[in-house]
Amino acid sequence: QVHVVESGGGLVQPGGSLRLTCTVSGFTISTFDMSWYRQAPEKERELVATITSTTSFTTYTDSVKGRFTISRDDAKNTLYLQMNSLKPEDAAVYYCKVGRFSAWGQGTQVTVSS
């Protein structure tokens, strides 16, 4: 019933930027914390950033602090991740998560390569 669609990934050179979008259908996200995760090949899924529902307080994993910005538009039921100064180690499939649900979408591929 909860449908999550991630988009906005692509191929960029090191130092480039991308804006990822997560659109949620069948569920209202306004009262839920939202998160971005990523998973690189042969690595564990990693929490990248979280934004809370009540105050929009944001947290980031150390490796992306100062480069990534998570934001939300509850009126559009949408989550965003602005990714700047991309590094090869940022390459992964990126997923969004609604609260504690595990309704993972297909993810969106981010490739960072010269």
ABEGO torsion letter per residue (X at the ends): XBBBBBBGBEBBBBGBBBBBBBBBBGBBAAABBBBBBBBBBGBBBBBABBBBAAAGBBBBBAAABGABBBBBBAAAGBBBBBBBGBBAAABBBBBBBBEABABBBAEBBBBBBX
